[in-house]
Every structure is written in structure tokens, then in C-alpha cells.
Amino acid sequence: MSYKFLCSFVLGFSLFVVTAGRGFAQSAPEQPTGSEKLEARKWLNDGVEAYKRARTGEAIEDFKKATELDPSLTNAQLYLATAYATQYIPGAPSPQNVRYGELALEGYKELLEKDPNNLLAMDGAGSILYSMAGVPFSAEKMEESKPYHQKHIQIAPNDPEPYYWIGVIDWSIAYKSNRVLRDEWLKKTSRRLEPSDAMPEEIREEFAAKYGDIVQEGIQYLTNAITLRADYDDAMAYLNLLYRQKADMERNASSREADLKEADDLVAQCKAIKAKKMKQFDTHQ
């Protein structure tokens, strides 16, 4: 698919889809001239300035012009996708909002076709998929976001951020499923389960069978994130939450208590780190 065709498709319809083969054009796209490249960079700079001033709609149009003039200008493609992503409001059902999310995702995907090792595009694709998966909740979209973070890890294994995000995704899937099982139990038995109550055996077994691997994966990834960044308090917070999900899977009370203690210890560590950071912040004011 040629870039000019793609641009007209975006302007004419609600969503666009980038095909892997780009098979609509039989010949290679024309290369931009020197003057077109210079003009593209001018529109890119204008878009950056507009974005800085919170004129996102104007920035989007500027980035579109830059990418149309020079399809090889990857920064313009990245900024365009990111501008769409910042316009997306998680959970808002309007067609325009959904369109922003889809355009952001397709923009990141298109860039990754050209530059498969672009970490910012990987993170952007993973992030927008996670946002789009929240409301209404979609475990499938959550899972779809994981490979982008896993590819980031392959390229930059010492960066703690992608480990963190996989842990967050795994917790989100497990937590949502835990809530659903508890709600179904209430409907079935008219007996409410508090979040701190152990699961009845019937649903504990189902929860462990379906989501045990996901919880273990999340624990491992968050542990890796903390290993790489010892004061990673956000990762500790989610690791605490995952241990509470693990506690709901345990067959016996002693194992459950051990998981809950691990979770409580992580909360204490997290609070200590946040207090230390706040003290350092106050000292430097």
C-alpha cells in the first residue's frame, strides 16, 4: 500500500489497516525530493511546537503533512501515532475516541514494519493496546500487548520497564477474573465474599487452573524488574497485588498466609522507598 493511498484512506474513513505486504502498489513508491524532505522536516518541527502548546489537533495535521511528504521520516510517524494515543480516552465509547486508539495502534504497527527494532514504537503499541483493553475489559487485547514488551526485552534486556508492564498486564487479567468468579459465586449462593476472604474450593480450583501460569509469569517479570531497579516501588506495589492473587490459589491456609506475608512485606518496602524519595525531593527543594 503506497503512503499517499494510506493517507487518503485515513482521511476518508474511520479506521485504516496497514497490510503486511503493502501489496496494492505494483512499483516502488517514488522517493521524496530534496525540497520535499526539507518541507517535511519543517512540518515536523511545527507539529512538535504545536504539541508542546497542547494544540494536539494542529500537531496531528502537521505530522500528517510531514509523513505524506517524506514517508521515511520515522520521527513524524512516531509523533503522529503518539499524538493519536494521547487523544484516546480509555473507556470512552464514542466512534471518534475508538478511532484515535485504532489510528495510534496502526501508526505504531506501520512504523514497526519499517523499523522492527524501534523501542518507542513497541512501547507505544503495547501501551495503547493496554489502554484499549481496560473498559470494556478485554483479556485478548491485554495478551496482544505482551509481545511488544517481550520484544523490547529481547532488544534491551536490562531495561526494567517492559518487565514491569508484563507484570501489570498479568495482574490485570488475574484480578478481573478473580472478581468475576467472586461475583458469580454471590449470584449462585447469595453469600458475599469479601476481597480478603479465601475463595471457596470450587472457585479456587478453577481460578488456579486457568490463571496460575499467568500469576506466576507476572511474579517472575516483576521480580526481574526489581532486580534491575532496586527501588522500583511501582513494581513492588504490583508484585504485592500478584502475591494476593497467588494466595487465592493456595490449597492450604499456611501457603496462603505465606503469600499474604510476602505481599505485606512488599507493601512495607514500597512505603519505605516512597518515603525516602519524598525526603530526597524535599531536601532538594
N, C-alpha and C positions, 0 to 999 in steps of 0.2 A: 504494500500500500504506500503510495507516494505521500510525502508530507503535506503537499498542498491539498490533496484529496482528503487527508485526515483532518486538516484544519477546517475545511468546508463542512465535513461531516459533523464536527463538534459544534460549529455554529448553527447548523441546520436542524440538529436533533437533540434529544435529551441526553443521550449517553453515546459513547463511542467505544468500539472494541478494537484493540490492536491485534492483528493476526500475526502469528509467529513467523510465517513465511513471507509476509509483505508481498503477496503474490499478485496483486491487481496490476501493477506496472510491469510491463514486459522488458523495459530497458532501465538501465541505472538512472537514478534521478540526477538532474542537472546540478552541477556544483555551483555554489554561490560565487558571484564575482567578488573582487576585492572591495568594491564600493558597497555591495550588499552586506558583506561581513562587517564593515565599519558601521553601517547603519544599524545592523542587528545589535552590535555592542552598545550603540547609543540608546536603543530601546531597552536593552537590558539594564543599563545604568539608570535610565528614567524609571524603570519598574522598581528597582531597588530603592530609589529615593521615595517613590510613592508608597511603597510597602512600609518604609520606616515611619512615614507620616500617617500610617493606619488607613491609607486610601487603597484598600485591597482590591476593590473592583477595577480601579485605574491601573494598579500594578498588574493585574491579570491580563488586561488588554495589552499593556506594554510587553509583557513576557510572550504573549501570543505572537505579536508582531516580530519580536526578536527570533523566535523559533521558526516562524514562517520564512523569514529572510535567510536564516542560516540554521538548517536542521542539525548541524554538527555542534552547535553551541550548547553543550550539555548543561552549563550552569543555568541557562534560560529555561531549559526543560525542567531542571530540578526545582528552580524557584517557582515555575508555573504550577507544578504538581503540589508544592508546599503551600502556595497561596490558596489553591483549591482546598487543601486539607484544613487550613486554618479557618476557612469559611464553613466547614462542616460542623454541625452541632449534633453530638451523639444523641440519638433517640428521637430527634425531630422528624416527623413523618412526611413533611412536605416534599413534593417531587423535586423542587429546586434544591433542597438540602440533600436529598438522596443523590441527586446529580453531582453535587460538589464532591461527595465521597467517592463516587464511581470515577469521576474525572481525575481526582487525585490518584487513585489506585492505578488507573490505566496510564497516567503520566509516568508514575514510578516504574511500572512494568515496561513501558516503551523505552525508558532510559536504560533499564537493566538489560534489554535486548541488545543495545548498542555498547553498553559498558557493564558487563556482568559482575565486575568487582567493585562497583560504586557503593560504598558502605552507607552513604547518606540516603541513597535511593532504596536500599534494602531496609534500613531502619524506618524510612517513611512508609513503605508498603506495609511492613509489619505493624506499624503504629496505626495507620488508618484502618486496616482490617480489624484490629483490636477495638478501635472506637466504634466501628460499624457493627461489631458483634455484640455490643453491650445491651442495647434496647432497640428492638426486641432481641432477647438473648439468642445467640447462635453459636453452639459449640463447634459447628462445622467451620464457621469463619474464624473462630478462635484457633482451631487447629491449622487452618490455612495460613495464619500469620506466623506460625512457628518456623517453617523452613527458611524464612527470610532472616530470622535471628540466628538460626543454626548455620546458615551460610556465612553470616558475619563472624561467627565463632571460628569457622574454618579458616577465614582470612586473617582474623585478628584475635587469636585465642587468649590473649592477655587483657582484653577489654572486658570488664565485668558487666557492662550494660546489657548485652544480649542474653547473658545467663540470667540476669535479673528478670528480664521480660518474659522469658520462657517460664520461669517460676511463677510470675504473676498470672500468666495465661493458665497454667495448670491449676493454680488455686482457684481462679475464677470458674473454671469448668467444674471442679470438685465441689466448691461451695454452692454453686447454683443447683447441682444435682442433689446435694445434701438437703437443701431447702425443699426441693420438690418432693423428695422421699418423705420428709417430715410432714409436709402439707398433706400428702396422700394418706399418711398414717392417721392424721387427725380426721380426715373425711371418712376413713374406713372405720375407725374405732371411737371417734368423738373424744379421744384422750389427747390433750395437748402435750407436746414435748417442748420443753424449754431448750434454748440453744446449748445450755450447759449439761443437759440430760444425756446420758448414754442412749444410743439407739437400741430399740428392741431387736432381738436376734434376727427376726425376719427381714428387717430392712438393713440391719448391719451387714448381714451376709451379702445381700445384693449390692450394697454400696461398695464393699471391699472388693467384690468380684469385678465390678465394672470400672472402678476408679482407683484401685490400689496402685496400678502401674503409673497412672498419671500423678498421683500424690508423691510416689517415690521419685519419679523423674523431677518433679518440681523441687523436692527437698534437695536432690543432688545438684541441680543447677543453681539454686540459691546458695547452697554451701560453697560451690565453686566461686560464685560472685563475691562472697565474704572472704574467701581465701585470697582472692585477688585484690580486694579492698577491705582492709580490716575494720574500718569504721563505717562500713556501708549500712547505715541504720535502716534505710528503707528496705533493703534486702532482709535484714533481721526481722523487721516487722512482718513481712510476708512469710518468712520461714516459720515464725511463731504461729501464724494462721494455718499454715500447712500441717504443722505438728498437731494442731487441734483437729484437723480433718483426719489425720492418721489415727488419733485417739479414738475417733468414732468407728474405726475399722477393727479395733483390737477385740479379741475374743475374751480376754480376762481382764479383771479390774487392775491388776498390778501393772500390766503393759500399758493400759490406758493412763494410769496415774504417772507412769514414767514419761509418756509423751506429753502430758499436760505440764509436768515439771520442766521438761525441756522447753516447752512453749513459754512458761512463766520466766525461766532464766533468760530467754531471748528478749522478752519484754523489758526485764531489768537492765540488760546490756544496752538495749536500744535507748532507754531513758537516760542512762549514764552518758552515752555518746552524744545525744541531743543536748544534754545539759552542758557538756564540755564544749560543744560547738557554740552554744549560746554565750557561754562565758568568754570564749575567744572572740566572738563577734562584738560583745560589749566592750572588751578590752581595747579593741581597735577602733572604736567609735570616738 
